Amino acid sequence: MSEQRTGAQIMCEALIREGVEVMFGIPGGAIMPFYHAMWEYRDKLRHVLCRHEQGGGHAAEGYARATGRIGVCIGTSGPGTTNLVTPIADAMMDSTPLLAITGQVFSHLLGKDAFQETDIVGITMPITKHNYLVKNVEDLPYVFKEAIHIATTGRPGPVLIDITKDAMIAKTVPNWDVKLNLPGYKPTYHGNRKQLREAIRLLVNAKKPLIMAGNGVIMANAHEELRQFAEDLHIPVITTLHGIGSFPEDHQLSLGMPGMHGWVHVNKAIQECDVLFNIGGRFDDRVTGKVSTFAPHAKIIHVDIDPSEIGKNVKVTVPIVGDARNVLQALLDELPGDDELATLHANTTEWLAHIRAMQQQHQPKQQYFKRDDSVMLAPAEVYNSLTRALNERGNYRVVTDVGQHQMWAAQLLDWYRPRTHITSGGAGTMGFAVPAALGVAIAHPNETVWAICGDGGFQMTNQEMATIIQEGIKNVKVAVINNGYLGMVRQWQELFENKRYSGTPLSGPNFAKLAEAYYWKGITVERPEDVDAAIEEAYATDGPVLIDFRVEREVNVWPMVPQGKSIGETITDASQV
């Protein structure tokens, strides 16, 4: 017979049984029994003490996004749990498998406004796949098994387990022989064969087909199947912000990113295509622009593991519910022979040539050249140097924050592999990059992890630099694109509010000295000729490095689609506003 265990011990053992190795969190009163128990399991469960619960949540997200495994974050009751709300919402929007473990006051105090009592289950209900309030120690083995199953299957997402202090203290003999019983939760992994065949029929008979790859391809580890599918049919591929890395950008069929800050030729291709095959993307507003004008000539095939996404924003001709990898494998099995594909290949060869001609026409306007009359450092020069360094060395991951620098990274860096581009997309959470880079660095200790931040987002969560030092992490390098503004908002104010810069001019400390205060190497770069040397020094340093790139202040992200406009109305400079 098994020995009795406290609830807190059961929590530790449940995590170990589910393959969890790392957790990110901060202790406090209600969660304290869990932390007491962790000491016994410290050889199997690594706890990373973050400086803020939001940082712990984003670190868990980074770990999950870089590995495909569940990320675990921990907070105590009250403010500890509410500080986790932002990363939980972020994980929900970006389909990241996340387990949030929170402490709660004693059961007999629930509903009595006890010290640090907060109804976190009620608060997080709209932003979790599922959540639990556990008051009985005997429920813990099943709840943890079910929670992790829900978080990691179907469309991944965050699950929260809120546990009362008495449930952690109480003892029982845990029943590990628990069988999952979820009659209402049965994700569909394989597409309907009739719909698969209809999709093939539409694609084979298309004259101007287009593949749109989203995050679902990466989550399903379907990048090889996507490449083969695109090559067999010879169809050009576009990748959403979260789909970056699902298809190598040096491939002859790769076109780049669509949407609000997508390339002109990509947006024009969407508007001209006759069949649009979206696999694993959400058709969010940043991609579609004015929905009523989106892909007006196209029959749309939409593959998604979440049936609620299909038809939510865009009318779909062929809906296919299923896992991206399974669906692509099934489609490959259904492909006709080369003779039957000959007409399609002829059409797509002509179609691709047409898109490349549009690219040649519009691409020069999309480049970020330093003005002849400016001696300041242009952001593009930083990205050009960083791209060269990344390509020369390989073995890297890039985490970006949110804002102008995020779009420049998506546009100007080269992306070849899945899970190398990690950002906050759906929620657009400033402050994501530094803590997420911490999680990525722990997941991949032998790779260089670059965090690219704006000076605004960096100042929201830079305290996790202390965590990185405390954990002995050496493979994180931070590049701050410092323009003294909340740049993306400033851009809108410049273009649409007659330069009324309300709430956007931004001051900050000397970031290099701040880095040194955290025992990092800090470097300041103000001149174009110093960029390469700074990046080389970062690589040569055996430890974390921050480079403060003080760039030209009023540089915009081009192209862009003004809010409420069609993606066919993409503008490439201020004169078009």
N, C-alpha and C positions, 0 to 999 in steps of 0.2 A: 504494500500500500504506500502511496506517495506520502511524503511528509507535508504537514501543513505549511502554507506560505501566507505571508501578508499580501494584501492587495497590491502593494507597491512592488513586492518581489514578483508577483504574477505578471505585472505590467512589464517588468524587465525581461522575464523569461518569454513572454508572448512576443515581444519585439525580436528577441534572438531567434525564436522559432520561425519567424517570418523573414529572416535574413537581414534584418536591420543591423547596421554596424556603427552608424554615426547619428548623433542627435545634436540639435542646436537649440540652446535655451538659456533661461535665467531662473534661478530658484526664487521662492517666496513662501509665505506662510502656508497657503493651502496646498501647494505642490510639494512641500518639504519632505513628506514621507517617501515620495518617489526618489528624491535626491539622496536620502539616507540609504535607500536600497541600492541605488546605482553603484555605491562604493563596492559592494560585493561582486558586481558584474563588470567592473571597470576594465578587465582584460578582454571582454567581448563587446562591450558597448562603449564607444568613445563619445564623451560629452564635450561639446565645444561651448564654452561660456562666452556668449555674445554680450555686447554692451547695451543693446536695446532689443526688445522682442521683435520689432519690425525687422531689424537686421537679422535676427535668428530665423525668421520666416523666409526672408529673401535668400539667405544662405542655404536653407533647406530646398528652396526652389532651384537655386543654381545647381546644387548637388543632383537633384532629380532630373533637371533638363540636360545635364551633361552625361548622365548615366542611363536614363530611362527607368531607374529604380525609384522607389518611394523616398521622398525627403521627409524628415521628422523634425518638428519644432515643438518647443515646450514653453508654457507660460503659467504663471500663478493666477489666482482669481483676480477679479477687478481690473485694474489698469494693465496688469500683465496679459490678460486675455484680450482686452480691447486693443492693445498695441499690435496684436496679431491679425486684426481685422483686415488691414491693408494687404499684407502678403496672401492671406486666404482669398480675398477678392481677386487679387492678381492671378493666383493659381487657378481660380475658377475660370477667368476670362481666357487664360492661355492653356487650359487643359493640362495642367501640371499635377502629377500624382503627389499629394501632400497629406501628411497626417499631423494634425495639430492636437497635442495633448495638453489639456488645461486642468489645473486644480480648481476645486470648488469648495465652498464652506461646508461645514458639517450639515448633514441632512436635516437635522432638527432646526437649523437656522434658515433654511431655504424660505424665501418669501418674507423674511423679517428684517430686511435691510441691514443685515449683519455687516461687520467690517469687511470691505473688499468683496462684497457679494455683487455679482453682475450676472444677468441672464444671458450668458454668452451663447447658449443654444438658440434662444430667440433672436439674438442679434445676427448670428451667422446663418440662420436658416436659408435666406435667399442667396447666399454666396458659397454654399457647400453642396456637394453631391448628396451628403447625408450627415447627420450629426447625432450624438448620443449624450444623455445625462445618465451616468452610472451611479447608483446609490447602493448596490448590492455587490459585495466582493465576488460572489459566485458567478456573476454575469461577465466578469472581466475576460476570461479566456475566449469566450465566444465573440464578445464585442470587438476585441482587437483583431481576431481572425476575419470577421465580417467587414470591419472598417477598412482594413488594408486591401481586402479583395475588391471592395467597391471602388476604392481610390485608384486602383491599378488596372482595372478591367473596363471594357467598353471604352467610352470616352473618358480618359483619366481626369481626375480632379481632386479637390481637397475634401477631406473628411475630418470632422472634429469630434474628439471624445472628451467630454467634461466629466470629471470624476470627483465625487465628494471626498473630503478628507477622511471621514470614517470608513469609507469603502477601501481606502488605501491602507488604513491601519488594521482593519479586521483581518482575521485569519480563516483560511479554509484549505481543504485539500483540492487543488485545482483539477478540473476535468478537462484534459487536453484532447480527449477523443470526441471533439465536437464536429458535427457535420453542418455545413452551411445550408441554410434553408431560406432561400430568397425567391419565392414564387413570382414576385412582381418585378424581378430584376434579371432579365435574360438578354444581354446584349447580342445583337445579330452580327456575326463575324463574316458570313458568306453571302455574297450578293445573289439576288434572284436570277436564275439562269435565263429566263425570258427577257428580263431587263438588260442583262449582260449582252445577249445576242442583239438586242435592239441598239445598244450603244455601239457595238461593232459595226452594225449596218450603217448607222449614221456617219461614223468616222470614215469607213471605207468609201462611202459615196460623197464625202465632203470635198469641196474645192479649196476651202480656206479654213482648215481646222486648227485649233489651238488647245494646248494642254496648260492648265493652271494647277501648279502644285503647291499645296499648303502644308501646315504643320502635321497634319494627319499622316503624311508620307513619312516624316521623320519619326513620329511616335510609333509607327508600325514597322520601322526598319525596312521600308519598302523602296529605298533609293535605287538599289540595283534593278529591281523589277521595273521601276519607272524609267530608268535609262534604257533598258531593253525594249520596253513598250514604245517609247518615243522613237528609238532607232528603227525598230521593225516597221513602224508605220510612217516614219520620216516626218513627224509632226513637231513643229517648234514648241518650246516649253517656256513658260513664264513662271516665276516663283514669287509668292507673296512674302511679306516681311518675315513671317514666321516659317515660311517654306524655304528660306535661304539656306543653302547647303544640301537640299534634297536632290539637286541636279547640278552637276559641275558647271561653273560659269565659263570655263574654257571650252565647253562642248560646242560643236558647230550648230546645234539646235537650240542653244540657250539664248534667250533674249533679254532677261533681266526682270526687274520688279515693276509691277503695275501700280496704279492708284494715285493717291493725292500727290506723292512725290516720286512717282514712278516715271520711267522714261517715256518720252513722247511717242516713239515708235511702238512701244509696248501697248500704250493706251489706244493708239490708232489701230493696232492689230486687233485688239478686243472689239473695237467699234466696227471693224470690217469683217471679222470672221463669220463663217456660216455654221460652224459647230464649235462649241466651247466645252471642253472636258475638264471639269473642276474636280480634282481628287484631293480631299483632305483640307479644303479651305472653306471659310465661313461665309463668303460673300458679304463681308462687313462693309460699312459705309466708306471707310478709307480706300477700299478697292473699287467700289462701284461708283462713287460719286452720286449724282442724281440718278436714283434707281430706275426711274421710268425711261431713261435714255440709255441704259447700260446694255451693251451688246445687242443692238436693235435687230440685227439680221441673223442672230444665232439661235440654233437649237441647242439647248443647254443640257448637258449630262452632269449630274452632281453625285459624287460618291462621298459618303460620310458615314462614320460609325454611329453618329448621333442623328436619329431620324428627325428630331425637332429642328435641326439646322436646314434640312432640305425643304425648299419652298418658303422659308421664313422671310427672306429678303428679295429673292429673285425667282420668277416663275421658271420651273424646271420641266423640260421635256421628258427626260428619262431619269427618274430617281433610283439610286442604288444605295441601299443601306448595307454597310459592311466594312470590315477592316481593309485598309488600303492595300496591304500586301496580298491578302487573300483575293481581293477583287482583281488586282493587276495580274496575279498568277492565273486566275480563271479567264481573264480576257486574253492573255497570251495563248492559252490553250484553245481559245475559240477563233484565233486569227486564221483567215484564209491563206491559201498558198501565194507564192510570189507572183504568179500570173494574174491572180485576182487583185493583187495590190499594186500592179503596175500603173494603172490609171491614177490611183491615189498618189503614188510617188511622183508621177509627172506633175500632178496638180500642186503638191506640196513643195516641189522644187521651184516652181514658178512663184508660188506664194511666199516662200522664204526669201527669194530674190527680191520680191516686192517690199517685204519688211526691211530687209537690209538696205534697200535704196532709201526708204524712209529714215532709217537710222543714220545713214550718211548725210541726209538732208538736215536732220534736226540735231544730231549729236554735238556738233561744234558749239551750239548755243547752250548745251547742257554742261559744259566743262567749267571748272572753276579756276580761272586764270587770275594771277595777281595783277592788279592794275599797274600799268606802266608808271603812273605817277605816285605809287605807294611804295614805301620802304618797309611797311609792316608785314608781319608774317601772315600769309593767307592760310586758312584752314586746310585747303587742298594740298598744300605743300607738306603738311604733317601727315596726311593720309597717304600721299604718294610715297613718302619715305617709309612709313610704317608698312605699307603693302610690300615694298621691296624687301624689307627686313623679314617679314613673315614668310614670304615666298622663298627667300634664300635659306631660311632655317627650318621651316616647316614645324610640325609638332607644337601647334598652338591652339588655343581657344580664345575667343574674343567675347567679352561681355560688354554691352553698352547700356548706358542710362537712357534717358528719354529727352528728346529735344532735337535741335539742329544737328548736333554731333552724331546722334543716332541715325538720322537719315543720310548724312555724309558717309558714315561707316557702311551702311547698306549699299549705297551707290558706288563708293570709290574703293573699297577693299575688295580683294578677290576671294571668292568663296567656292570651295571645292568639295567639302565633306560635310555630312550631317553632324549636328550637335557641336559645331565650331562657332556658330553665331547664336548668341544667347542674349535675349533682350526682353523687355516688357512691352507687349504689343497691345492687347485688348484694353487693359486698364491704363496703360501709359504711365507707370508709376515712377516718378522722379525719386532718386535715392536707391534705385534697384541695384546699380552696377557694383559698388564696392562690396556690400555683403554677399551678393550673388557670386562675385568672383571668389570670395572666400570658400563658398560651397563647391564651386567648380575646381578650385585648386586642391581641395581635399580629395575630391573624386579622381583627379588626374595629377598627382604630385610630380610626375616626370614630364609634364608639358608646361610651356610658358602660357600664363593666363594674363591677357591684357584687359584691363577695365578702362573703357573710354567713357569719360564723363564730361558734362558741362560744369561750369563753376557753380551753377545753381543746384543741380542734383547732388553734386559731390558734397556740398555743405549740409545736406540733409542727413547723411548716414556715414560720414567719414570716421566716426568714432570706432567703426569696426576695423580700422587700421590697427588699433590696439589689440584686438582679437587675433589678427593675423600674426602679429609679433608674438603674442603669448603662446600661440599654437606652434610656433617655430616654422611657419610657412614662408618659403623663400621664393616661390615661383610666380608671385603676383607683381605685375607692373601696372601702374595707373597713369594714364594720359589724360590730363585735364585740358579740355579745349576752352580756354578762359577768355571770353570776350566781354566780360563786365556787364552782361545783360542776361535776363531770362530770354534767351535768343529767339526761340520759336514764337513766343508771344510778341516780342519786339518786332519780328518780321511782319506779323499781321498788322501791328499798329503802324508800321512804316507804310505798308502797301494800302491799307484800307481805312486808317484813322489819321491820315495826314501827319504822321510822325508824332502823334501825341503819346509819348512814352510813359504811360501811367502804370506805376508799379513794376517796371521792368529793369531800370538801371540797378545794378547789383554791385555792392562792394564785397570785399572778402579779405581774409588775412593773406600773408605771404605763404602760399601753399608749400613752397619748398622748405621753409622754416617750420611750418606745421608738421610736415613729414618727418623732419629731423627730431622734432619733439616727441614723435611716436617711435623714434629709433629706426626710421626708414632713411634711405638716401633720398634727398630732395634736389631736384635740378630745375632751374628756370631757363626757359628759352624764349627769346624775343626776336631773334634774327633768323631769316630763312637759312643762312649758311651754317647755323648751329644745330639744325634739326637732326641730321644724320648722326652727328657725333653724340648727341644726347641719347638717341635710341641705342647706339652701340654701347654707350656706357651703361645703360639700363641692362642690356644683355650680359655685359661683362661683370656686373655686380652680383655677388652671391647673396641675394636677399631681396626684399621688396624695395621697389623704387617708385617714386612719383615724379613725373615730369609736368611742370606747369608751362603749357604752351600758351603764351600771351599773344593771341591772334588778333588780326584786324577785327574791329568791333562790329561793324555793320555789314556783314556778308550774309546773303540770303541763300536758302536752299532752293535750287531750281532743278527741274521744272516743278510746278505746283498746280493743283486744281483748286480754285477758290471754292469755299464751302457752298454747297447747294448747286454747284455747276456740274455739268456733264464731264466725264473724263475725256471726252472729245474736245473740250475747251481748255486744255492744258496750256498754261502760259509759261514762257521761258525767260522773261525779263520784266522789269518794273514798268516799262513803257506800255505793256499790254493790259495793265490794270485799269 
